[in-house]
Amino acid sequence: MLPILTLCSSASGRALLLLTCVALLAACGDSDTPVDPNPTPVVIRTSTTNLGLVDPTEQRAMTGEIVTFQVLPNKGHQTVSVTGCDGELDGITFTITVTEACTLTPQFRETVREDVADLFVEQTIIEGDYTLTYHLYTPEIEANIRYPLILAIHGTAEGLVAEDGLFENPHLVDDIGEKIGRPVATGWVQPHVREAYPAYVLAPLVPTSFDPEEPWADAFLMRLYDRIIQNLIESEQVDPDRIYVTGHSIGATQTWFAPGIVADRFTALLPTSGVWLSPVDDITQEDTVAREYPYLSVWSFGHRGDGDGRVVDMRQMHILMDNENLTTTRFENLNAQSDRRDALQRINQPLRYFATEYSFPCGSQGAECHYAATDTMATEPLMYEWLFQQHRIDPDALELTSQTYLNNELTLSWRVPNTGRNHTVTIWLSDGDYWQRLEGIRASNATYTQTLTAAEVENERIRLTLTDDEGFVYGVVDSDVLLD
């Protein structure tokens, strides 16, 4: 296939395209990195461990180049350090300015959950006769930086306990193995997560008495959550283009239909162990998927041993998405390192729809499997890295204005109405499975030409992604390859 050209990007942006940046390329923009006047070839190797992986396992480079590796712990583990090469770890991306041959050695350890309930501040909001209690975690913030916000919606068990008054806020109890206190909110505030991915976490607390028939499956509550989010955008340093919603069980139900109630608010959905139940008759699965999901990212988690056909119903949502060309990439347990390496490559492609269906043993089937999916999702480093890459897609940010294929030359032209100095259009080619990255160039160039044989492009699709200065994809355009 074609050689892969690489794209410079800010490591702090955790870009989808953080691969390898050659400092000497003018296309990468200005750099403060000293240029080696006499570059020499070296090999950077990595040591192996059964607690995580490094991708790639080896890189050949020239001194003076900037190269990146991705250091991924296993589920339930975290990275302690990366030694042997003088570099910087940001999220799971380790960046090195090459000076000599070296061996990169990661150290991982099992994650031990900490009690983080005291980091949340209790607040209330009143709507008519109803008072909603919610808890808010505020990250350590820096001036002039906006941070993502996670709306974390609990399940029925927490609502039952809240109704009984047994805990001040069972939503913040992180007791793995019990039917209360799923890590829907607390997972995001564990030390290794909040340090790597600082974010606001909004955790509403809703007793089941709100609606005994279908608790939380209610448009009123979602609009109330939206009011809180808008207030935080105006009063805090919340990034309005990175609003993520996640929920367990009936909280996942609200996660699925949230974009249908509040359009143009959310960036990514992370439902676990829950199905679609529309709170409003005229808001259907089909309409919501067709109208709102093209501008969202989705990763659902469930367990095949869960009762009441939840995984089957969750699968139906992804079938509807597939029918709208929002193709879902599916994973199972993600236990083997080969599977994790493949999944790591997938999240570095221009993909935004994923589903994980666990099948590992979880005691007696039913309830234990119902909770196991959420507990396991909360310990998955891949999920955190993926989620915090997501940026709201602007349907008007990028327009493909022309496409020609003549004499084995593919030529694309586009229009970007509002673009910054370092915004980049990246061209991808898909064979229906993997996306091959062709080139990333300045958005202002507005044209791209590549020599491709008819065999290379037959039955394939073109995808253009628009990336901003921080490395976030905010524009996407798809097209079939039109042969002459």
Disulfide bonds with the S-S distance in Angstrom:
Cys8-Cys21 1.88
Cys8-Cys28 2.48
Cys85-Cys102 2.06
Cys362-Cys369 1.88
